[in-house]
């Protein structure tokens, strides 16, 4: 099984919150909270990738045009290991089947489409290479 989940960060939030639940120690205490709103990718099950297959893992956006909210979610920044380098699969073109017209695409996009697939570049630098190889200290 592949050990990582991939997502594109849409927005970074910093909030001041109070907890009023049954297990709240002091409802007057304000807590700082950070979280990320992300658009999730999923691995393309039709095309295996990795060392065994000698090809890069291929991703596509989660969700569909009919239910675009299923591809979005919140993530605790502490659960993020590092940024990944994704390469658009230019050969397969673009699509609007994942998400209709939206402001939650690439920052500088004037189109209402996404690349159909993206490849995970696990060779972008030696740290990333060793993270995927699993042979480095702390990886």
N, C-alpha and C positions, 0 to 999 in steps of 0.2 A: 504494500500500500504506500501511496505517496504521503510523505510526512507533513506537507505544508498546505495551507489555504492561502489563496491569492485574492487581493482586492485592490481596487483603485480608491484612494482617499478622495472623497468629495469635499468634506468640510471637517475642520478641527474645532471642537467646542471646548470652552472653559466655562464652567458653571459654578455658582454658589448655591448649595442646596441645604435644605433642612429635612431631617427624617422625622416623621410623625407617626410611624408605625408602632405596633405593640412592643417591639424590641428596641425602641429608641431609648437611648440613655438620657438624652437631654434634647427635647425638641427645639430649644432656643439656640443650640449650637449650630453654627454655619460651617459647612464642609466645602472645601474646594474639590471639584470633580472635573476630570478631563475625559473626553471620549471622542472617538472618530466616527463620522458617518461615512460609510463606504459602499461601494458598488462591487459586489462579489463576482469573481470568476469561478468557473468550474472546469475541471479537466475534461478534455474531449475523449470520451470513452471509445469512440470509433477509431482512434489513432493512438496506439500505445507509444510511450516515449521513455527515455532513460537510457542508462548504460547498456542494458541488455539488448535494446532495440537499436542502439546507435543513432538516436535522433532526439531532438529536443521535445520536451513536453509541450503539448498544444492546449491552449485555454480558449474558452469562449465565455462571454458574459452570462451570468445566471439570470433567470427570469425570461419573460417573453413580452411581446407587444401587448398581449391580452392581460398579463399580470406583472407589470414592471416592478411593482413594490416587492415582489419575492426576491429580487436580486439586490436589494438594499438592506443594510442593517447597521447596528452600532457595535463598535469594538473598543475594548479597553486598550489604550496605547501601550500598556505594559505587556500585552500579549503579542506585540509586533516585534519580530526578530530583527528585520532590516528591510530596506527597500529592495525590490527585485527589478532586473532589467528585462523588459518585455519588448519583443520585436513584432511589429504588425506583420501578419501573413499577407503581404501585398497580392500574391498570386490568387488568393481566394476572394479578393475584393471586399466590398463593404455591404452592409445590410441595415435595414431599419426594423428588423423583426424582434430585436431585443428591447428596444425602447423607442417610442414615438418622439416627436419634437420635444426637446427638453433642454434645460440649462445645465443638466448634470452630466455633461459629456466632458471631453477634453477641454481644457481651458481656452484654447485658441481655435476652436472648431466653429466654422460657420455652416456646417452641414448637419443634417439630422440623421446621420448614419454612424455606425461603428464598424471597425474592421471585424469581419466574420470570426477570425481567429487571431490569437497572439501566441508567439513562442516564448518560452521561458529561457533566457540566455544564462545558463549556469556556467558559462565560460567567460563572463564579463571581467572578472579579476580573480586573482588566486584565492582570496578569501571565499568568494562565492563558489568557486570550483571545489574547494575543500569542504565547504558546507554540504554540497550535494554528494561528494565522494564519501563523506563521513569519516575521513582519516585525520582530521586536524584536531588539535587540542581544543576542547571546549565546543566542539561541533558534534 
